Amino acid sequence: MQNTTTITIQRSVLRHDLRELLALENLVFENDAFPVQEFLHLYHIGSDTFLVARTEHQLIGYISAYAENDTGYIASIAVHPDHRGNGIGRTLLRVAMRILERHPTLTAIQLHVRQSNKPAIHLYQKLGYVTIGIETNYYADGEAALMMTHTIQSKTSPA
């Protein structure tokens, strides 16, 4: 008999999730982890696209995204190391992208990713992101970030 774990993706309820979010953030990002104030800010500007993945007992992933003018931004995405490789990051990203793509004025979604994070870069490329630039010394350790963008298909209907 196979043991299956149900994973749910839902909007974060920050007052319930904050402690687990911060623990996951520190585990995954260490020196680049967002402080609590940044989580509060990101939730404030993008609560409809601040999503969590959880099992029955544990928060195992999250994505923070928001819209500004004509561009959506993926601010952060993290999956617990014990749960990587199971499509959780891809699912979080797809759900957030679908929400952002419904925004009437958005033409693109952008993100930054460590130049050395080949699995994430590959995932983003599979979902239609392309590299548009490099920002040197982006991370605390001096590593560069790739700036990537995903063009949102036109929302206009044929005449």
C-alpha positions as CSV (number, residue, x, y, z in Angstrom):
1,M,0.0,0.0,0.0
2,Q,1.4,3.4,-1.0
3,N,1.6,6.2,1.5
4,T,0.3,9.4,-0.1
5,T,0.5,12.8,1.4
6,T,-2.1,15.4,0.4
7,I,-0.7,18.8,-0.4
8,T,-2.9,21.8,-0.6
9,I,-2.2,25.2,-2.2
10,Q,-4.0,28.1,-0.7
11,R,-3.8,31.8,0.0
12,S,-1.7,32.5,3.0
13,V,-3.3,33.6,6.2
14,L,-0.3,35.5,7.4
15,R,-1.2,35.7,11.1
16,H,-1.4,31.9,11.1
17,D,1.5,31.2,8.7
18,L,4.1,33.8,9.6
19,R,6.1,31.6,12.1
20,E,6.3,28.7,9.6
21,L,7.1,31.0,6.7
22,L,10.0,32.6,8.5
23,A,11.4,29.2,9.5
24,L,11.2,28.0,5.9
25,E,12.6,31.2,4.6
26,N,15.6,30.9,6.9
27,L,16.1,27.2,6.1
28,V,16.0,27.8,2.3
29,F,17.7,31.2,1.9
30,E,20.0,31.5,5.0
31,N,21.9,34.8,4.5
32,D,19.4,36.0,1.8
33,A,16.3,35.4,3.9
34,F,13.7,38.1,4.1
35,P,13.2,39.7,7.5
36,V,9.7,39.7,9.0
37,Q,9.1,43.3,7.8
38,E,9.6,42.3,4.2
39,F,7.0,39.4,4.5
40,L,4.5,41.9,6.0
41,H,5.2,44.3,3.1
42,L,4.9,41.6,0.4
43,Y,1.7,40.3,1.9
44,H,0.3,43.8,2.1
45,I,0.9,44.5,-1.6
46,G,0.1,41.0,-2.9
47,S,-2.1,39.1,-0.5
48,D,-4.1,37.4,-3.3
49,T,-0.9,36.0,-4.7
50,F,0.8,35.1,-1.5
51,L,0.3,31.3,-1.6
52,V,1.4,28.5,0.6
53,A,1.7,24.7,0.1
54,R,1.1,22.6,3.1
55,T,0.6,19.0,4.2
56,E,-1.8,18.3,7.0
57,H,0.9,19.2,9.5
58,Q,3.5,21.4,7.9
59,L,4.0,24.4,5.6
60,I,6.3,23.1,2.9
61,G,6.4,25.9,0.4
62,Y,5.3,29.4,-0.5
63,I,5.3,31.9,-3.3
64,S,5.0,35.7,-2.9
65,A,4.0,37.7,-6.0
66,Y,2.4,41.1,-6.7
67,A,1.4,43.4,-9.5
68,E,2.8,46.9,-10.1
69,N,1.7,49.0,-13.0
70,D,1.9,46.7,-16.1
71,T,4.3,44.1,-14.6
72,G,3.8,41.2,-12.2
73,Y,6.7,40.2,-10.0
74,I,7.6,36.9,-8.4
75,A,9.2,38.2,-5.2
76,S,10.1,34.8,-3.7
77,I,9.4,31.1,-4.0
78,A,10.6,28.4,-1.6
79,V,10.1,24.7,-1.1
80,H,11.3,22.8,1.9
81,P,14.4,20.7,0.9
82,D,12.6,17.4,1.9
83,H,9.8,18.1,-0.6
84,R,11.7,19.3,-3.6
85,G,11.4,17.4,-6.9
86,N,7.7,16.7,-6.4
87,G,6.3,19.6,-8.5
88,I,5.4,21.8,-5.6
89,G,7.4,24.8,-6.8
90,R,6.0,24.4,-10.4
91,T,2.4,24.3,-9.0
92,L,2.9,27.3,-6.8
93,L,4.4,29.2,-9.7
94,R,1.6,28.2,-12.1
95,V,-1.1,29.2,-9.7
96,A,0.4,32.6,-9.0
97,M,1.0,33.2,-12.7
98,R,-2.7,32.4,-13.5
99,I,-3.8,34.9,-10.8
100,L,-1.4,37.6,-12.1
101,E,-2.4,36.9,-15.8
102,R,-6.0,37.8,-15.0
103,H,-4.9,41.3,-14.0
104,P,-6.2,43.5,-16.8
105,T,-3.1,45.8,-17.3
106,L,-0.2,43.3,-16.9
107,T,1.9,42.6,-19.9
108,A,4.7,40.6,-18.2
109,I,5.8,38.8,-15.1
110,Q,9.4,39.2,-13.9
111,L,11.6,37.5,-11.4
112,H,15.3,37.3,-10.3
113,V,17.1,34.0,-9.8
114,R,20.6,33.0,-8.7
115,Q,22.8,32.5,-11.7
116,S,23.9,29.2,-10.2
117,N,20.3,27.9,-9.5
118,K,20.1,25.7,-12.6
119,P,17.0,23.7,-11.5
120,A,15.0,26.9,-10.9
121,I,16.2,28.5,-14.2
122,H,15.2,25.3,-16.1
123,L,11.7,25.4,-14.4
124,Y,11.3,29.1,-15.3
125,Q,12.4,28.4,-18.9
126,K,9.9,25.5,-19.2
127,L,7.1,27.9,-18.1
128,G,8.1,30.5,-20.8
129,Y,10.5,32.8,-19.0
130,V,13.5,34.2,-20.8
131,T,16.6,35.9,-19.5
132,I,16.6,39.7,-20.1
133,G,19.6,40.7,-18.1
134,I,22.1,40.0,-15.3
135,E,22.4,42.0,-12.1
136,T,25.8,41.6,-10.6
137,N,26.3,41.4,-6.8
138,Y,22.6,40.9,-6.3
139,Y,22.8,38.4,-3.4
140,A,24.5,38.9,0.0
141,D,27.4,36.6,-1.1
142,G,28.0,38.7,-4.2
143,E,26.5,36.2,-6.7
144,A,24.7,37.6,-9.7
145,A,21.0,37.2,-10.5
146,L,19.4,36.5,-13.8
147,M,16.5,38.8,-14.5
148,M,13.8,36.7,-16.3
149,T,10.5,37.7,-17.8
150,H,7.4,35.9,-19.0
151,T,5.3,37.8,-21.6
152,I,1.5,37.6,-20.9
153,Q,-0.5,36.8,-24.0
154,S,-2.8,39.6,-25.2
155,K,-6.1,39.7,-23.4
156,T,-8.0,41.4,-26.2
157,S,-10.7,39.4,-27.9
158,P,-11.0,39.4,-31.7
159,A,-13.3,42.1,-33.1
